[in-house]
Amino acid sequence: MLNAVKFLNEKERMCQTFIGSSCRGCPFQEAVQGVTDSCCAYKEALWRTEDYVEVVEKWSKTCPARNNETMFVETFGFDPVSIRFGTRKWYEAWLEAEYKEPSDGN
């Protein structure tokens, strides 16, 4: 089972994934039958904690966050292990960090 911090981070990531599409396809929407509104936030009180965590955990496993290493391989076509630079701790931390799309400066 996810720890509390991981759960909150993954729930936020999951919600951000679906919010642009009015929550269509969101696992929470699919799990609560007969409720078709666009936001599940108020539904949190209706869930048993175990069920709520289970939905987020299942989504998290099937939709893992992309990290910098994954994006590097997808972009450049080779594993960055062959070009290590900087201190090992910094490098490893950067590779494992979740990838963030660059902002356009706005």
Secondary structure, DSSP 8 states (H G I E B T S, - for coil): ---HHHHHHHHHHHHHHHHTTTTTT-HHHHHSTT---S--GGGGGGS-HHHHHHHHHHHHHHS---BHHHHHHHHHSS-GGGG--S-HHHHHHHHHSB--------
